[in-house]
Amino acid sequence: MNIEVSGILGLLILIADIWAIVNVLQSGADTLKKVLWIVVILVLPVVGLILWFLFGPKG
């Protein structure tokens, strides 16, 4: 049971990270900020996603 739950949770985190990266790429931020946000999201998947959601580029 634990393997299935962690597998599903990992898949959900992966989907959320991909969604965040796509949104970063579509944002109006400059290239350096985009690259930095993508690196943060990739290196720290859960924490980076939360940080991006709170402090990332809007719109």
C-alpha positions as CSV (number, residue, x, y, z in Angstrom):
1,M,0.0,0.0,0.0
2,N,2.8,2.5,0.8
3,I,4.4,2.0,-2.5
4,E,1.2,2.8,-4.4
5,V,0.5,5.9,-2.3
6,S,4.1,7.3,-2.7
7,G,3.9,6.5,-6.4
8,I,0.7,8.4,-6.8
9,L,2.0,11.3,-4.7
10,G,5.2,11.4,-6.7
11,L,3.2,11.5,-9.9
12,L,1.1,14.3,-8.6
13,I,4.2,16.3,-7.6
14,L,5.7,15.7,-11.1
15,I,2.6,16.9,-12.8
16,A,2.4,20.0,-10.6
17,D,6.1,20.8,-11.3
18,I,5.6,20.5,-15.0
19,W,2.6,22.8,-14.8
20,A,4.7,25.3,-12.8
21,I,7.6,25.2,-15.3
22,V,5.2,25.7,-18.2
23,N,3.6,28.7,-16.4
24,V,7.1,30.1,-15.7
25,L,8.0,29.9,-19.4
26,Q,4.8,31.6,-20.4
27,S,5.2,34.4,-17.9
28,G,6.3,37.9,-18.8
29,A,9.4,37.7,-16.5
30,D,12.9,38.3,-18.0
31,T,15.0,35.3,-19.0
32,L,17.2,35.2,-15.9
33,K,14.3,35.1,-13.6
34,K,12.7,32.3,-15.6
35,V,15.8,30.2,-15.5
36,L,16.3,30.8,-11.8
37,W,12.7,29.7,-11.1
38,I,13.0,26.6,-13.2
39,V,16.2,25.6,-11.4
40,V,14.5,26.1,-8.0
41,I,11.5,24.0,-9.1
42,L,13.7,21.2,-10.5
43,V,16.2,21.1,-7.5
44,L,13.6,21.4,-4.8
45,P,10.4,19.9,-6.3
46,V,8.0,20.4,-3.4
47,V,9.5,23.5,-1.8
48,G,10.3,25.1,-5.1
49,L,6.7,24.6,-6.2
50,I,5.4,26.2,-3.0
51,L,7.9,29.1,-3.3
52,W,6.9,29.7,-6.9
53,F,3.2,29.7,-6.1
54,L,3.8,32.3,-3.3
55,F,6.5,34.5,-4.8
56,G,6.7,33.6,-8.5
57,P,5.9,35.8,-11.5
58,K,2.2,36.6,-11.8
59,G,0.3,36.8,-15.1
